[in-house]
């Protein structure tokens, strides 16, 4: 309820201001909002203009498969299975 009371007091203070001052404050807030929007759009345009590489589309690689490929090079499972079968026959 404390927040509700604070908003009510704020609303009363806003309504107590003369209409010309309300209009002026609204105009200031809108101007600041408009400037911030323009700055963000300019920044996006500049960043987009700098990236001349374009969109690169490549397949996603599974890091687990990549890891298994590297580990299979050092220890070949087929060779170790074949060796185990040879030892089991004896």
C-alpha positions, 0 to 999 in steps of 0.5 A: 500500500505504500507504493499506492500512496506514493503514486497518489501523492505524485498524481496530486502534485501533477494535477496541482501544477498549472496546465502550461507547466504540465504541457512544458514538462510533457514536451521536455520528456517527449523531446528527450525520448525523441533524442534518445530514439534518434541516437539509438537508430543512428548507432544501429545504422552506423554499426550495420554500415560497418559490418560489410561481411554480410550474413554468414550462414554455416551449419552448427557443429555439435561440440560433443561430436567434435570432442569424440572425433579428437578422442577417437584419433588417439584411441581407436575403439575398433582396434581396442575391441579387436585386441580384446577379442583376440585376448578373449579367445586364448 
